[in-house]
């Protein structure tokens, strides 16, 4: 079985932006993410991205443009799972539901007890909880008032090495 670190995309891999959609020339890596990708690889964690991208269903970004954005980090990860739906569509793959994590678990034979989900919102934490892995919330100015109870709270991605190492 494989141990995994699941990553949210916006706010974890790239800096959170209020002007959506994120387009290729606006992609800006978070401080510490490349180091975290390397550390997690060295420690034999699979690196899988789980991301809600409702701008696809809203026709604000095309699948082709989404691929161009994601191309910025594909060399650092093992897989990516994308929910293109909005909240209104009530699909099973949109976080906080654990659908994408469950699909990944089937493909990658994931050991939930040795895996983590790192995100910057209550939806990420809830999806990880429902899936059954440990959860890590990156504290930010925009999520300080969210009511969620992750297994770990961090203020910087550099703190991850103390959790997974």
Backbone torsions as a table, in degrees:
resi	resn	phi	psi	omega
1	UNK	NA	151.2	-177.5
2	UNK	-103.8	141.7	169.3
3	UNK	-93.7	145.9	-171.3
4	UNK	-135.7	147.3	162.2
5	UNK	-111.3	117.1	173.9
6	UNK	-88.4	134.9	-179.4
7	UNK	-118.4	132.3	163.4
8	UNK	-71.3	157.9	-179.6
9	UNK	-89.1	-67.7	-172.7
10	UNK	-76.8	117.7	-177.7
11	UNK	101.4	-11.2	176.8
12	UNK	-120.2	-53.5	178.3
13	UNK	-85.4	-48.3	176.2
14	UNK	-114.6	153.8	-178.3
15	UNK	-62.8	136.9	-179.5
16	UNK	-64.5	135.7	179.4
17	UNK	-128.6	143.0	177.8
18	UNK	-84.9	-18.2	178.4
19	UNK	-92.8	99.1	179.2
20	UNK	-97.3	157.8	-1.1
21	UNK	-80.7	158.6	172.9
22	UNK	-71.6	128.3	175.8
23	UNK	-115.3	165.9	-169.7
24	UNK	-52.7	-43.2	-177.1
25	UNK	-78.7	-2.1	176.7
26	UNK	-106.9	3.3	-179.2
27	UNK	-71.5	127.7	-176.6
28	UNK	-139.8	109.8	-177.6
29	UNK	-59.6	140.6	173.7
30	UNK	-67.5	148.1	174.6
31	UNK	-61.8	126.9	176.4
32	UNK	93.2	-9.8	-174.5
33	UNK	-70.5	-40.4	180.0
34	UNK	-65.3	-38.2	175.7
35	UNK	-63.3	-42.1	178.6
36	UNK	-64.2	-40.0	175.8
37	UNK	-58.2	-44.3	-178.1
38	UNK	-68.3	-45.3	179.5
39	UNK	-60.6	-45.5	-178.4
40	UNK	-64.9	-35.9	177.2
41	UNK	-66.3	-44.6	178.9
42	UNK	-59.8	-35.1	-179.7
43	UNK	-87.7	11.4	175.9
44	UNK	65.4	33.3	170.7
45	UNK	-91.2	137.1	165.8
46	UNK	-71.4	149.2	179.4
47	UNK	-117.7	111.0	-175.0
48	UNK	-126.0	130.9	179.4
49	UNK	-95.3	133.6	175.8
50	UNK	-123.0	115.5	-172.5
51	UNK	-140.9	136.6	169.8
52	UNK	-86.2	129.4	178.5
53	UNK	-134.5	69.7	-175.8
54	UNK	-67.7	-13.3	178.4
55	UNK	-64.0	-18.3	174.8
56	UNK	-67.0	-51.0	-179.1
57	UNK	-69.9	-21.9	177.1
58	UNK	-84.9	-1.3	-179.9
59	UNK	60.8	33.2	176.0
60	UNK	-95.8	-15.8	177.3
61	UNK	-148.3	143.6	179.1
62	UNK	-90.1	164.2	174.8
63	UNK	-59.1	-38.7	-179.8
64	UNK	-63.5	-44.6	178.5
65	UNK	-66.8	-37.9	176.6
66	UNK	-60.3	-42.4	177.9
67	UNK	-61.6	-41.2	178.9
68	UNK	-61.8	-39.5	177.5
69	UNK	-64.8	-49.7	-176.9
70	UNK	-66.8	-24.2	179.7
71	UNK	-58.2	-25.5	179.1
72	UNK	-57.7	-27.7	-175.0
73	UNK	-127.8	1.7	-175.7
74	UNK	-58.7	-30.5	-178.9
75	UNK	-70.3	-14.1	-178.2
76	UNK	-95.6	-9.7	-172.4
77	UNK	-121.6	168.5	178.6
78	UNK	-96.5	-29.0	-178.3
79	UNK	-164.2	163.3	177.5
80	UNK	-142.7	139.0	177.6
81	UNK	-125.8	128.8	-173.0
82	UNK	-123.4	129.4	169.4
83	UNK	-98.1	117.9	-178.6
84	UNK	-91.7	4.1	-171.5
85	UNK	-91.8	158.9	173.7
86	UNK	-91.7	170.3	177.7
87	UNK	-57.9	-35.6	-176.9
88	UNK	-61.4	-27.9	-175.8
89	UNK	-76.4	-15.7	174.1
90	UNK	50.3	45.4	-179.9
91	UNK	-81.0	168.5	179.8
92	UNK	-85.5	-12.7	-175.7
93	UNK	-93.2	-12.0	-176.1
94	UNK	-82.9	125.7	174.4
95	UNK	-59.6	136.6	25.3
96	UNK	-89.4	3.2	175.9
97	UNK	-71.8	150.0	-173.9
98	UNK	-92.1	15.9	-173.7
99	UNK	-53.3	-46.3	-178.3
100	UNK	-67.9	-34.7	177.1
101	UNK	-66.7	-38.4	179.2
102	UNK	-67.8	-37.6	175.8
103	UNK	-63.8	-44.1	177.9
104	UNK	-61.7	-38.6	-178.6
105	UNK	-62.7	-37.1	178.2
106	UNK	-67.2	-47.4	-178.1
107	UNK	-64.6	-43.0	-169.9
108	UNK	-102.8	0.9	-179.7
109	UNK	52.5	64.8	-170.7
110	UNK	-87.3	135.7	172.4
111	UNK	-89.2	101.4	-176.1
112	UNK	-60.1	-37.6	-176.9
113	UNK	-66.1	-21.0	-179.1
114	UNK	-108.9	14.4	-175.5
115	UNK	-115.4	160.6	-176.7
116	UNK	-134.0	151.1	169.0
117	UNK	-122.3	121.9	177.3
118	UNK	-109.8	126.8	-179.6
119	UNK	-148.2	-179.9	-178.4
120	UNK	-123.2	16.3	178.7
121	UNK	-145.6	164.2	178.2
122	UNK	-62.0	-30.6	179.9
123	UNK	-63.6	-39.5	177.7
124	UNK	-64.6	-45.9	-177.9
125	UNK	-64.5	-43.9	179.7
126	UNK	-63.2	-42.7	178.7
127	UNK	-60.4	-43.6	177.7
128	UNK	-63.4	-42.6	178.0
129	UNK	-61.0	-48.4	-179.3
130	UNK	-63.3	-33.0	177.6
131	UNK	-72.3	-36.3	177.9
132	UNK	106.7	19.7	176.3
133	UNK	-106.2	172.8	176.1
134	UNK	-74.4	149.2	-176.1
135	UNK	-121.4	145.6	-178.3
136	UNK	-133.8	124.4	178.0
137	UNK	-105.1	123.9	171.9
138	UNK	-82.8	113.8	-179.3
139	UNK	-69.7	133.6	179.9
140	UNK	-138.2	170.2	175.4
141	UNK	-63.3	-34.9	-174.9
142	UNK	-85.6	-8.6	178.4
143	UNK	-117.6	12.2	-176.6
144	UNK	-61.2	-30.0	-176.7
145	UNK	-98.0	4.5	178.2
146	UNK	-73.2	137.7	177.2
147	UNK	-93.3	102.6	179.0
148	UNK	-150.6	155.5	-177.4
149	UNK	-127.4	78.8	177.2
150	UNK	-71.6	165.7	174.7
151	UNK	-69.8	-31.8	-179.6
152	UNK	-139.3	144.7	170.5
153	UNK	-116.5	134.6	176.5
154	UNK	-131.0	155.2	178.6
155	UNK	-105.4	-7.8	-179.0
156	UNK	-153.8	146.8	176.7
157	UNK	-64.3	-22.8	177.8
158	UNK	-63.7	-22.6	178.5
159	UNK	-72.8	-14.4	-178.7
160	UNK	-60.5	-33.7	-177.7
161	UNK	-60.8	-29.7	178.3
162	UNK	-73.1	-25.6	-179.2
163	UNK	-85.1	-47.8	-173.8
164	UNK	-90.1	-16.6	-175.1
165	UNK	-85.3	NA	NA
